[in-house]
Amino acid sequence: MPTVRLRGALRSRAGDLAHHEVAGRTVADLLRRLEDDRDALSGWILDERGHIRRHITVFVNGERGTEDTALAEDDTVDVLPAISGGTR
C-alpha cells in the first residue's frame, strides 16, 4: 500500500501519526480513503466536491502530484498544507 506522510496541522489532526498506509489507485482515491479513515481530517484535504483544496500540495515520490496521478504499492505520498505567516 502507498505510504502517506502528513505535515503540519494535518499531522496533528491525524493524531500526530506521521505515516499512514492507505490503499488507492490514484491520489484522489487515496486522499478520500484517508479522510474516511481519519474523521478529524475530513474536509481539510479535499473540498466538498472531492477536489484537493488550493492550500494543499501533494507530492508522489518527490514529484508534484495531481488528483489523477496513478499510484503503485510502494509509492510515498507527501501531503503538505500551505505555510503562512512570518515577521514584518
N, CA, C and O atoms as a CHARMM CRD file, in Angstrom:
* protein
*
  352
    1    1 MET  N      0.83300  -1.18900   0.00000 PROA 1      0.00000
    2    1 MET  CA     0.00000   0.00000   0.00000 PROA 1      0.00000
    3    1 MET  C      0.87400   1.24800   0.00000 PROA 1      0.00000
    4    1 MET  O      1.93400   1.25800   0.62600 PROA 1      0.00000
    5    2 PRO  N      0.44500   2.30000  -0.69400 PROA 2      0.00000
    6    2 PRO  CA     1.19800   3.55200  -0.63600 PROA 2      0.00000
    7    2 PRO  C      1.26200   4.08400   0.79600 PROA 2      0.00000
    8    2 PRO  O      0.35400   3.86000   1.59700 PROA 2      0.00000
    9    3 THR  N      2.33500   4.78300   1.09900 PROA 3      0.00000
   10    3 THR  CA     2.50500   5.42100   2.40500 PROA 3      0.00000
   11    3 THR  C      2.22900   6.90300   2.25900 PROA 3      0.00000
   12    3 THR  O      2.76600   7.55800   1.36600 PROA 3      0.00000
   13    4 VAL  N      1.39200   7.42900   3.13600 PROA 4      0.00000
   14    4 VAL  CA     1.07400   8.85900   3.15200 PROA 4      0.00000
   15    4 VAL  C      1.80200   9.48700   4.32500 PROA 4      0.00000
   16    4 VAL  O      1.73000   8.99600   5.45200 PROA 4      0.00000
   17    5 ARG  N      2.50700  10.58300   4.04900 PROA 5      0.00000
   18    5 ARG  CA     3.17300  11.34000   5.11300 PROA 5      0.00000
   19    5 ARG  C      2.48900  12.69200   5.21300 PROA 5      0.00000
   20    5 ARG  O      2.42500  13.44500   4.24100 PROA 5      0.00000
   21    6 LEU  N      1.98600  12.98400   6.38800 PROA 6      0.00000
   22    6 LEU  CA     1.29300  14.24900   6.63600 PROA 6      0.00000
   23    6 LEU  C      2.22400  15.22500   7.34000 PROA 6      0.00000
   24    6 LEU  O      3.07900  14.82000   8.12800 PROA 6      0.00000
   25    7 ARG  N      2.05600  16.49100   7.05800 PROA 7      0.00000
   26    7 ARG  CA     2.87700  17.53400   7.66300 PROA 7      0.00000
   27    7 ARG  C      1.99600  18.56000   8.36900 PROA 7      0.00000
   28    7 ARG  O      0.80300  18.67400   8.09000 PROA 7      0.00000
   29    8 GLY  N      2.60300  19.29700   9.28100 PROA 8      0.00000
   30    8 GLY  CA     1.96600  20.42600   9.94400 PROA 8      0.00000
   31    8 GLY  C      0.67300  20.08100  10.65500 PROA 8      0.00000
   32    8 GLY  O      0.56600  19.06500  11.34100 PROA 8      0.00000
   33    9 ALA  N     -0.30700  20.95600  10.47300 PROA 9      0.00000
   34    9 ALA  CA    -1.59800  20.80800  11.14900 PROA 9      0.00000
   35    9 ALA  C     -2.30300  19.51300  10.74400 PROA 9      0.00000
   36    9 ALA  O     -3.06300  18.95400  11.53400 PROA 9      0.00000
   37   10 LEU  N     -2.06400  19.03500   9.53800 PROA 10     0.00000
   38   10 LEU  CA    -2.70600  17.78800   9.11300 PROA 10     0.00000
   39   10 LEU  C     -2.21400  16.61900   9.96300 PROA 10     0.00000
   40   10 LEU  O     -2.98600  15.73900  10.34300 PROA 10     0.00000
   41   11 ARG  N     -0.94000  16.63000  10.24600 PROA 11     0.00000
   42   11 ARG  CA    -0.37900  15.57200  11.10300 PROA 11     0.00000
   43   11 ARG  C     -1.02300  15.62100  12.49800 PROA 11     0.00000
   44   11 ARG  O     -1.37900  14.58500  13.06000 PROA 11     0.00000
   45   12 SER  N     -1.16400  16.82100  13.04300 PROA 12     0.00000
   46   12 SER  CA    -1.79100  16.98000  14.35600 PROA 12     0.00000
   47   12 SER  C     -3.22200  16.47300  14.34600 PROA 12     0.00000
   48   12 SER  O     -3.64400  15.79300  15.28200 PROA 12     0.00000
   49   13 ARG  N     -3.97400  16.79400  13.30100 PROA 13     0.00000
   50   13 ARG  CA    -5.36800  16.36200  13.19700 PROA 13     0.00000
   51   13 ARG  C     -5.48300  14.84600  13.07300 PROA 13     0.00000
   52   13 ARG  O     -6.50200  14.26500  13.44700 PROA 13     0.00000
   53   14 ALA  N     -4.45100  14.21500  12.55300 PROA 14     0.00000
   54   14 ALA  CA    -4.46900  12.75800  12.36900 PROA 14     0.00000
   55   14 ALA  C     -3.91500  12.03100  13.58200 PROA 14     0.00000
   56   14 ALA  O     -3.55300  10.85800  13.48900 PROA 14     0.00000
   57   15 GLY  N     -3.84400  12.71200  14.71800 PROA 15     0.00000
   58   15 GLY  CA    -3.38300  12.07200  15.94700 PROA 15     0.00000
   59   15 GLY  C     -1.87800  12.00000  16.07500 PROA 15     0.00000
   60   15 GLY  O     -1.34900  11.10500  16.73400 PROA 15     0.00000
   61   16 ASP  N     -1.18100  12.94000  15.44400 PROA 16     0.00000
   62   16 ASP  CA     0.28700  13.01600  15.45800 PROA 16     0.00000
   63   16 ASP  C      0.96500  11.80700  14.83100 PROA 16     0.00000
   64   16 ASP  O      2.13300  11.53100  15.10700 PROA 16     0.00000
   65   17 LEU  N      0.24000  11.09300  13.99500 PROA 17     0.00000
   66   17 LEU  CA     0.86000   9.99400  13.24700 PROA 17     0.00000
   67   17 LEU  C      1.40800  10.56900  11.94800 PROA 17     0.00000
   68   17 LEU  O      0.66900  11.16300  11.16200 PROA 17     0.00000
   69   18 ALA  N      2.69500  10.38900  11.72900 PROA 18     0.00000
   70   18 ALA  CA     3.32900  10.95400  10.54400 PROA 18     0.00000
   71   18 ALA  C      3.10300  10.10300   9.30600 PROA 18     0.00000
   72   18 ALA  O      3.03900  10.63600   8.19900 PROA 18     0.00000
   73   19 HSD  N      2.98100   8.79300   9.46900 PROA 19     0.00000
   74   19 HSD  CA     2.87100   7.88200   8.33200 PROA 19     0.00000
   75   19 HSD  C      1.57900   7.07600   8.40600 PROA 19     0.00000
   76   19 HSD  O      1.18200   6.59400   9.46700 PROA 19     0.00000
   77   20 HSD  N      0.93800   6.94500   7.25700 PROA 20     0.00000
   78   20 HSD  CA    -0.30200   6.17400   7.16200 PROA 20     0.00000
   79   20 HSD  C     -0.21200   5.31400   5.90600 PROA 20     0.00000
   80   20 HSD  O      0.17500   5.80900   4.84700 PROA 20     0.00000
   81   21 GLU  N     -0.55600   4.06100   6.00800 PROA 21     0.00000
   82   21 GLU  CA    -0.65600   3.21100   4.82600 PROA 21     0.00000
   83   21 GLU  C     -2.10400   3.22600   4.38700 PROA 21     0.00000
   84   21 GLU  O     -2.99900   2.84100   5.14000 PROA 21     0.00000
   85   22 VAL  N     -2.32800   3.67800   3.15400 PROA 22     0.00000
   86   22 VAL  CA    -3.68200   3.85100   2.64300 PROA 22     0.00000
   87   22 VAL  C     -3.74400   3.30800   1.22000 PROA 22     0.00000
   88   22 VAL  O     -2.90400   3.64200   0.38400 PROA 22     0.00000
   89   23 ALA  N     -4.72900   2.47900   0.95000 PROA 23     0.00000
   90   23 ALA  CA    -4.91800   1.94400  -0.39900 PROA 23     0.00000
   91   23 ALA  C     -5.48800   3.02500  -1.30700 PROA 23     0.00000
   92   23 ALA  O     -6.28300   3.85800  -0.87300 PROA 23     0.00000
   93   24 GLY  N     -5.07600   3.00400  -2.56600 PROA 24     0.00000
   94   24 GLY  CA    -5.62200   3.93800  -3.54200 PROA 24     0.00000
   95   24 GLY  C     -4.93500   3.77500  -4.87600 PROA 24     0.00000
   96   24 GLY  O     -3.71900   3.59600  -4.94200 PROA 24     0.00000
   97   25 ARG  N     -5.72200   3.83700  -5.94700 PROA 25     0.00000
   98   25 ARG  CA    -5.15600   3.71200  -7.30200 PROA 25     0.00000
   99   25 ARG  C     -4.69900   5.05600  -7.84700 PROA 25     0.00000
  100   25 ARG  O     -3.81400   5.12200  -8.70100 PROA 25     0.00000
  101   26 THR  N     -5.31700   6.14300  -7.34000 PROA 26     0.00000
  102   26 THR  CA    -4.91400   7.49700  -7.71900 PROA 26     0.00000
  103   26 THR  C     -4.77200   8.32700  -6.44900 PROA 26     0.00000
  104   26 THR  O     -5.19100   7.90500  -5.37100 PROA 26     0.00000
  105   27 VAL  N     -4.18500   9.49900  -6.58400 PROA 27     0.00000
  106   27 VAL  CA    -4.04200  10.40100  -5.43900 PROA 27     0.00000
  107   27 VAL  C     -5.41800  10.75100  -4.86900 PROA 27     0.00000
  108   27 VAL  O     -5.60200  10.73500  -3.65200 PROA 27     0.00000
  109   28 ALA  N     -6.38000  11.06600  -5.72900 PROA 28     0.00000
  110   28 ALA  CA    -7.71600  11.43300  -5.24200 PROA 28     0.00000
  111   28 ALA  C     -8.35200  10.28500  -4.47200 PROA 28     0.00000
  112   28 ALA  O     -8.95200  10.50100  -3.41900 PROA 28     0.00000
  113   29 ASP  N     -8.22800   9.07500  -4.98300 PROA 29     0.00000
  114   29 ASP  CA    -8.78500   7.89600  -4.31600 PROA 29     0.00000
  115   29 ASP  C     -8.13500   7.70200  -2.94600 PROA 29     0.00000
  116   29 ASP  O     -8.82000   7.45400  -1.95400 PROA 29     0.00000
  117   30 LEU  N     -6.82800   7.81600  -2.90300 PROA 30     0.00000
  118   30 LEU  CA    -6.09500   7.65700  -1.64500 PROA 30     0.00000
  119   30 LEU  C     -6.49900   8.71700  -0.62400 PROA 30     0.00000
  120   30 LEU  O     -6.69600   8.39900   0.54800 PROA 30     0.00000
  121   31 LEU  N     -6.62400   9.96500  -1.05000 PROA 31     0.00000
  122   31 LEU  CA    -6.97600  11.03900  -0.12100 PROA 31     0.00000
  123   31 LEU  C     -8.41100  10.89400   0.39000 PROA 31     0.00000
  124   31 LEU  O     -8.68100  11.20100   1.55200 PROA 31     0.00000
  125   32 ARG  N     -9.33000  10.43300  -0.45300 PROA 32     0.00000
  126   32 ARG  CA   -10.70300  10.17100   0.00900 PROA 32     0.00000
  127   32 ARG  C    -10.69400   9.10400   1.10000 PROA 32     0.00000
  128   32 ARG  O    -11.35800   9.25300   2.12600 PROA 32     0.00000
  129   33 ARG  N     -9.94600   8.03700   0.87600 PROA 33     0.00000
  130   33 ARG  CA    -9.87000   6.96200   1.86800 PROA 33     0.00000
  131   33 ARG  C     -9.21500   7.43500   3.16200 PROA 33     0.00000
  132   33 ARG  O     -9.63500   7.05300   4.25400 PROA 33     0.00000
  133   34 LEU  N     -8.18500   8.26900   3.03200 PROA 34     0.00000
  134   34 LEU  CA    -7.52500   8.80300   4.21700 PROA 34     0.00000
  135   34 LEU  C     -8.50700   9.62500   5.04600 PROA 34     0.00000
  136   34 LEU  O     -8.58400   9.46100   6.26400 PROA 34     0.00000
  137   35 GLU  N     -9.25900  10.51300   4.38600 PROA 35     0.00000
  138   35 GLU  CA   -10.24500  11.32200   5.10700 PROA 35     0.00000
  139   35 GLU  C    -11.34900  10.44900   5.70700 PROA 35     0.00000
  140   35 GLU  O    -11.83800  10.74100   6.79800 PROA 35     0.00000
  141   36 ASP  N    -11.74300   9.39400   5.01500 PROA 36     0.00000
  142   36 ASP  CA   -12.75900   8.47800   5.55500 PROA 36     0.00000
  143   36 ASP  C    -12.24200   7.74100   6.78600 PROA 36     0.00000
  144   36 ASP  O    -12.98700   7.51900   7.74000 PROA 36     0.00000
  145   37 ASP  N    -10.96200   7.36200   6.76200 PROA 37     0.00000
  146   37 ASP  CA   -10.35800   6.61900   7.87300 PROA 37     0.00000
  147   37 ASP  C    -10.06900   7.50100   9.08600 PROA 37     0.00000
  148   37 ASP  O    -10.09700   7.02800  10.22200 PROA 37     0.00000
  149   38 ARG  N     -9.79500   8.76000   8.84700 PROA 38     0.00000
  150   38 ARG  CA    -9.44300   9.71500   9.90600 PROA 38     0.00000
  151   38 ARG  C    -10.46000  10.84600   9.90900 PROA 38     0.00000
  152   38 ARG  O    -10.29500  11.83800   9.20000 PROA 38     0.00000
  153   39 ASP  N    -11.50800  10.69700  10.70300 PROA 39     0.00000
  154   39 ASP  CA   -12.59500  11.68400  10.73400 PROA 39     0.00000
  155   39 ASP  C    -12.10800  13.10800  10.95900 PROA 39     0.00000
  156   39 ASP  O    -12.67200  14.05100  10.40300 PROA 39     0.00000
  157   40 ALA  N    -11.07900  13.27200  11.76200 PROA 40     0.00000
  158   40 ALA  CA   -10.57800  14.61900  12.07100 PROA 40     0.00000
  159   40 ALA  C     -9.98200  15.30800  10.84200 PROA 40     0.00000
  160   40 ALA  O     -9.83200  16.53000  10.83900 PROA 40     0.00000
  161   41 LEU  N     -9.64300  14.55100   9.80500 PROA 41     0.00000
  162   41 LEU  CA    -9.09900  15.13100   8.57900 PROA 41     0.00000
  163   41 LEU  C    -10.18900  15.49000   7.57500 PROA 41     0.00000
  164   41 LEU  O     -9.93000  16.21100   6.61100 PROA 41     0.00000
  165   42 SER  N    -11.38800  15.00000   7.79100 PROA 42     0.00000
  166   42 SER  CA   -12.47000  15.18300   6.83200 PROA 42     0.00000
  167   42 SER  C    -12.68400  16.66300   6.50700 PROA 42     0.00000
  168   42 SER  O    -12.93900  17.47900   7.39300 PROA 42     0.00000
  169   43 GLY  N    -12.57600  16.98700   5.22500 PROA 43     0.00000
  170   43 GLY  CA   -12.76000  18.36000   4.76900 PROA 43     0.00000
  171   43 GLY  C    -11.51800  19.21800   4.81100 PROA 43     0.00000
  172   43 GLY  O    -11.54100  20.34900   4.32500 PROA 43     0.00000
  173   44 TRP  N    -10.45300  18.72700   5.36600 PROA 44     0.00000
  174   44 TRP  CA    -9.21900  19.52000   5.47000 PROA 44     0.00000
  175   44 TRP  C     -8.32200  19.35900   4.24800 PROA 44     0.00000
  176   44 TRP  O     -7.53600  20.25500   3.94300 PROA 44     0.00000
  177   45 ILE  N     -8.42400  18.24200   3.55000 PROA 45     0.00000
  178   45 ILE  CA    -7.58500  17.98700   2.37700 PROA 45     0.00000
  179   45 ILE  C     -8.40700  18.13300   1.09800 PROA 45     0.00000
  180   45 ILE  O     -7.96500  18.76100   0.13600 PROA 45     0.00000
  181   46 LEU  N     -9.59100  17.55600   1.09600 PROA 46     0.00000
  182   46 LEU  CA   -10.47600  17.61000  -0.06500 PROA 46     0.00000
  183   46 LEU  C    -11.64400  18.54900   0.21500 PROA 46     0.00000
  184   46 LEU  O    -12.14700  18.62100   1.33700 PROA 46     0.00000
  185   47 ASP  N    -12.06700  19.26800  -0.82500 PROA 47     0.00000
  186   47 ASP  CA   -13.21700  20.15000  -0.66000 PROA 47     0.00000
  187   47 ASP  C    -14.51900  19.36700  -0.81200 PROA 47     0.00000
  188   47 ASP  O    -14.50100  18.14600  -0.96500 PROA 47     0.00000
  189   48 GLU  N    -15.63500  20.06500  -0.77000 PROA 48     0.00000
  190   48 GLU  CA   -16.94100  19.41600  -0.82000 PROA 48     0.00000
  191   48 GLU  C    -17.22100  18.71100  -2.14600 PROA 48     0.00000
  192   48 GLU  O    -18.12800  17.88300  -2.22200 PROA 48     0.00000
  193   49 ARG  N    -16.45700  19.02800  -3.18600 PROA 49     0.00000
  194   49 ARG  CA   -16.60700  18.35500  -4.48100 PROA 49     0.00000
  195   49 ARG  C    -15.62500  17.19400  -4.64700 PROA 49     0.00000
  196   49 ARG  O    -15.63800  16.49300  -5.65900 PROA 49     0.00000
  197   50 GLY  N    -14.76900  17.00500  -3.62700 PROA 50     0.00000
  198   50 GLY  CA   -13.79100  15.92400  -3.69000 PROA 50     0.00000
  199   50 GLY  C    -12.48300  16.29000  -4.36500 PROA 50     0.00000
  200   50 GLY  O    -11.69000  15.41300  -4.70700 PROA 50     0.00000
  201   51 HSD  N    -12.25300  17.58800  -4.55800 PROA 51     0.00000
  202   51 HSD  CA   -11.01400  18.06800  -5.17500 PROA 51     0.00000
  203   51 HSD  C    -10.02500  18.51000  -4.09200 PROA 51     0.00000
  204   51 HSD  O    -10.42300  18.94300  -3.01100 PROA 51     0.00000
  205   52 ILE  N     -8.74400  18.39400  -4.39800 PROA 52     0.00000
  206   52 ILE  CA    -7.71200  18.83500  -3.45200 PROA 52     0.00000
  207   52 ILE  C     -7.85000  20.33700  -3.24200 PROA 52     0.00000
  208   52 ILE  O     -7.93100  21.10600  -4.20000 PROA 52     0.00000
  209   53 ARG  N     -7.87600  20.73900  -1.98500 PROA 53     0.00000
  210   53 ARG  CA    -8.00500  22.16100  -1.65800 PROA 53     0.00000
  211   53 ARG  C     -6.80800  22.95200  -2.18400 PROA 53     0.00000
  212   53 ARG  O     -5.71100  22.41400  -2.32500 PROA 53     0.00000
  213   54 ARG  N     -7.03400  24.23700  -2.47200 PROA 54     0.00000
  214   54 ARG  CA    -5.99500  25.11500  -3.03600 PROA 54     0.00000
  215   54 ARG  C     -4.74500  25.19200  -2.19100 PROA 54     0.00000
  216   54 ARG  O     -3.63700  25.28700  -2.72000 PROA 54     0.00000
  217   55 HSD  N     -4.91500  25.15200  -0.87900 PROA 55     0.00000
  218   55 HSD  CA    -3.78500  25.34200   0.01900 PROA 55     0.00000
  219   55 HSD  C     -3.05100  24.03400   0.35300 PROA 55     0.00000
  220   55 HSD  O     -2.15500  24.02200   1.19800 PROA 55     0.00000
  221   56 ILE  N     -3.42600  22.94900  -0.30300 PROA 56     0.00000
  222   56 ILE  CA    -2.77400  21.65300  -0.08400 PROA 56     0.00000
  223   56 ILE  C     -1.90700  21.31900  -1.29700 PROA 56     0.00000
  224   56 ILE  O     -2.34500  21.45100  -2.44000 PROA 56     0.00000
  225   57 THR  N     -0.69100  20.89100  -1.04000 PROA 57     0.00000
  226   57 THR  CA     0.20900  20.44500  -2.09800 PROA 57     0.00000
  227   57 THR  C      0.51800  18.97400  -1.86800 PROA 57     0.00000
  228   57 THR  O      0.76900  18.54800  -0.74100 PROA 57     0.00000
  229   58 VAL  N      0.49900  18.20200  -2.95200 PROA 58     0.00000
  230   58 VAL  CA     0.74100  16.76400  -2.87000 PROA 58     0.00000
  231   58 VAL  C      1.94500  16.41500  -3.73500 PROA 58     0.00000
  232   58 VAL  O      2.06100  16.86100  -4.87700 PROA 58     0.00000
  233   59 PHE  N      2.84100  15.60500  -3.16500 PROA 59     0.00000
  234   59 PHE  CA     3.98900  15.08500  -3.89700 PROA 59     0.00000
  235   59 PHE  C      3.94000  13.56600  -3.86300 PROA 59     0.00000
  236   59 PHE  O      3.63000  12.96800  -2.83300 PROA 59     0.00000
  237   60 VAL  N      4.24700  12.94900  -4.99400 PROA 60     0.00000
  238   60 VAL  CA     4.33500  11.49600  -5.08100 PROA 60     0.00000
  239   60 VAL  C      5.78200  11.16000  -5.41300 PROA 60     0.00000
  240   60 VAL  O      6.28000  11.49600  -6.48700 PROA 60     0.00000
  241   61 ASN  N      6.44300  10.49900  -4.48400 PROA 61     0.00000
  242   61 ASN  CA     7.85900  10.15400  -4.64300 PROA 61     0.00000
  243   61 ASN  C      8.70400  11.38400  -4.98200 PROA 61     0.00000
  244   61 ASN  O      9.61900  11.31000  -5.80100 PROA 61     0.00000
  245   62 GLY  N      8.38900  12.51000  -4.34500 PROA 62     0.00000
  246   62 GLY  CA     9.16900  13.73300  -4.51500 PROA 62     0.00000
  247   62 GLY  C      8.77600  14.59100  -5.69900 PROA 62     0.00000
  248   62 GLY  O      9.32900  15.67600  -5.87300 PROA 62     0.00000
  249   63 GLU  N      7.83000  14.13800  -6.52600 PROA 63     0.00000
  250   63 GLU  CA     7.37700  14.90300  -7.69100 PROA 63     0.00000
  251   63 GLU  C      5.96700  15.42000  -7.41800 PROA 63     0.00000
  252   63 GLU  O      5.15700  14.73200  -6.79600 PROA 63     0.00000
  253   64 ARG  N      5.67900  16.62900  -7.88200 PROA 64     0.00000
  254   64 ARG  CA     4.34700  17.20900  -7.69300 PROA 64     0.00000
  255   64 ARG  C      3.29200  16.27900  -8.27400 PROA 64     0.00000
  256   64 ARG  O      3.41100  15.83500  -9.41700 PROA 64     0.00000
  257   65 GLY  N      2.25900  15.98300  -7.49000 PROA 65     0.00000
  258   65 GLY  CA     1.18700  15.09800  -7.94000 PROA 65     0.00000
  259   65 GLY  C     -0.12100  15.83500  -8.09800 PROA 65     0.00000
  260   65 GLY  O     -0.31800  16.90800  -7.52700 PROA 65     0.00000
  261   66 THR  N     -1.01700  15.25300  -8.87900 PROA 66     0.00000
  262   66 THR  CA    -2.35600  15.79300  -9.06200 PROA 66     0.00000
  263   66 THR  C     -3.36400  14.73600  -8.62700 PROA 66     0.00000
  264   66 THR  O     -2.98800  13.62000  -8.26800 PROA 66     0.00000
  265   67 GLU  N     -4.62000  15.08500  -8.66100 PROA 67     0.00000
  266   67 GLU  CA    -5.66700  14.12800  -8.29300 PROA 67     0.00000
  267   67 GLU  C     -5.63100  12.87300  -9.15000 PROA 67     0.00000
  268   67 GLU  O     -5.97800  11.78700  -8.68500 PROA 67     0.00000
  269   68 ASP  N     -5.21000  13.02100 -10.40500 PROA 68     0.00000
  270   68 ASP  CA    -5.21000  11.90200 -11.35000 PROA 68     0.00000
  271   68 ASP  C     -3.91800  11.09200 -11.35800 PROA 68     0.00000
  272   68 ASP  O     -3.81700  10.11000 -12.09300 PROA 68     0.00000
  273   69 THR  N     -2.93700  11.47900 -10.56400 PROA 69     0.00000
  274   69 THR  CA    -1.66700  10.75200 -10.54300 PROA 69     0.00000
  275   69 THR  C     -1.90500   9.32100 -10.07300 PROA 69     0.00000
  276   69 THR  O     -2.46000   9.08600  -9.00000 PROA 69     0.00000
  277   70 ALA  N     -1.47000   8.36700 -10.90700 PROA 70     0.00000
  278   70 ALA  CA    -1.60900   6.94400 -10.56800 PROA 70     0.00000
  279   70 ALA  C     -0.59000   6.56300  -9.49900 PROA 70     0.00000
  280   70 ALA  O      0.51300   7.10700  -9.45000 PROA 70     0.00000
  281   71 LEU  N     -0.97800   5.62500  -8.65000 PROA 71     0.00000
  282   71 LEU  CA    -0.11900   5.19600  -7.55000 PROA 71     0.00000
  283   71 LEU  C      0.22000   3.71700  -7.66000 PROA 71     0.00000
  284   71 LEU  O     -0.57600   2.91300  -8.14400 PROA 71     0.00000
  285   72 ALA  N      1.41800   3.37900  -7.20000 PROA 72     0.00000
  286   72 ALA  CA     1.86400   1.99000  -7.09500 PROA 72     0.00000
  287   72 ALA  C      1.95900   1.62800  -5.62100 PROA 72     0.00000
  288   72 ALA  O      1.93300   2.50300  -4.75600 PROA 72     0.00000
  289   73 GLU  N      2.06800   0.35900  -5.34400 PROA 73     0.00000
  290   73 GLU  CA     2.08900  -0.15100  -3.96600 PROA 73     0.00000
  291   73 GLU  C      3.18100   0.47300  -3.10100 PROA 73     0.00000
  292   73 GLU  O      2.97100   0.68800  -1.90700 PROA 73     0.00000
  293   74 ASP  N      4.33900   0.76500  -3.68300 PROA 74     0.00000
  294   74 ASP  CA     5.47400   1.24600  -2.88200 PROA 74     0.00000
  295   74 ASP  C      5.68400   2.75900  -2.95200 PROA 74     0.00000
  296   74 ASP  O      6.73700   3.25400  -2.55200 PROA 74     0.00000
  297   75 ASP  N      4.69000   3.49800  -3.45800 PROA 75     0.00000
  298   75 ASP  CA     4.82400   4.94900  -3.56200 PROA 75     0.00000
  299   75 ASP  C      4.70200   5.62900  -2.20400 PROA 75     0.00000
  300   75 ASP  O      4.06600   5.11700  -1.28300 PROA 75     0.00000
  301   76 THR  N      5.33300   6.79900  -2.10700 PROA 76     0.00000
  302   76 THR  CA     5.21600   7.65300  -0.93500 PROA 76     0.00000
  303   76 THR  C      4.53800   8.94300  -1.35400 PROA 76     0.00000
  304   76 THR  O      4.97100   9.60600  -2.29700 PROA 76     0.00000
  305   77 VAL  N      3.47700   9.29300  -0.65300 PROA 77     0.00000
  306   77 VAL  CA     2.69300  10.49200  -0.95500 PROA 77     0.00000
  307   77 VAL  C      2.83600  11.45700   0.21400 PROA 77     0.00000
  308   77 VAL  O      2.46800  11.13700   1.34400 PROA 77     0.00000
  309   78 ASP  N      3.37300  12.63700  -0.06600 PROA 78     0.00000
  310   78 ASP  CA     3.51100  13.68300   0.94600 PROA 78     0.00000
  311   78 ASP  C      2.39700  14.68900   0.75000 PROA 78     0.00000
  312   78 ASP  O      2.17600  15.17400  -0.35900 PROA 78     0.00000
  313   79 VAL  N      1.68400  15.00600   1.84400 PROA 79     0.00000
  314   79 VAL  CA     0.58300  15.96900   1.81300 PROA 79     0.00000
  315   79 VAL  C      0.96800  17.13500   2.71100 PROA 79     0.00000
  316   79 VAL  O      1.12500  16.97900   3.92200 PROA 79     0.00000
  317   80 LEU  N      1.12000  18.31600   2.09300 PROA 80     0.00000
  318   80 LEU  CA     1.59700  19.48300   2.82100 PROA 80     0.00000
  319   80 LEU  C      0.59600  20.62200   2.75500 PROA 80     0.00000
  320   80 LEU  O      0.17300  21.00900   1.66600 PROA 80     0.00000
  321   81 PRO  N      0.21000  21.16500   3.90300 PROA 81     0.00000
  322   81 PRO  CA    -0.62700  22.37700   3.89000 PROA 81     0.00000
  323   81 PRO  C      0.26100  23.58900   3.60800 PROA 81     0.00000
  324   81 PRO  O      1.46400  23.56300   3.87100 PROA 81     0.00000
  325   82 ALA  N     -0.33700  24.63800   3.07500 PROA 82     0.00000
  326   82 ALA  CA     0.41000  25.86600   2.83800 PROA 82     0.00000
  327   82 ALA  C      0.89900  26.44000   4.15700 PROA 82     0.00000
  328   82 ALA  O      0.26000  26.29200   5.19900 PROA 82     0.00000
  329   83 ILE  N      2.02900  27.08700   4.08900 PROA 83     0.00000
  330   83 ILE  CA     2.60700  27.72700   5.27000 PROA 83     0.00000
  331   83 ILE  C      2.44500  29.22700   5.08300 PROA 83     0.00000
  332   83 ILE  O      2.79300  29.78100   4.04000 PROA 83     0.00000
  333   84 SER  N      1.91300  29.86600   6.10400 PROA 84     0.00000
  334   84 SER  CA     1.76300  31.32100   6.02900 PROA 84     0.00000
  335   84 SER  C      2.28800  31.94400   7.30700 PROA 84     0.00000
  336   84 SER  O      2.57200  31.26700   8.29500 PROA 84     0.00000
  337   85 GLY  N      2.40200  33.22200   7.25100 PROA 85     0.00000
  338   85 GLY  CA     2.88500  33.94300   8.42500 PROA 85     0.00000
  339   85 GLY  C      4.27700  34.48800   8.19200 PROA 85     0.00000
  340   85 GLY  O      4.71900  34.62900   7.05200 PROA 85     0.00000
  341   86 GLY  N      4.95300  34.78900   9.26000 PROA 86     0.00000
  342   86 GLY  CA     6.27700  35.34800   9.14200 PROA 86     0.00000
  343   86 GLY  C      6.41100  36.58600  10.01100 PROA 86     0.00000
  344   86 GLY  O      5.57500  36.85200  10.87500 PROA 86     0.00000
  345   87 THR  N      7.45300  37.31900   9.77300 PROA 87     0.00000
  346   87 THR  CA     7.68200  38.52900  10.54800 PROA 87     0.00000
  347   87 THR  C      7.60100  39.72700   9.62200 PROA 87     0.00000
  348   87 THR  O      7.70800  39.60800   8.40200 PROA 87     0.00000
  349   88 ARG  N      7.41300  40.85400  10.22300 PROA 88     0.00000
  350   88 ARG  CA     7.32800  42.09900   9.45300 PROA 88     0.00000
  351   88 ARG  C      8.67900  42.72700   9.33200 PROA 88     0.00000
  352   88 ARG  O      8.81500  43.78600   8.71800 PROA 88     0.00000
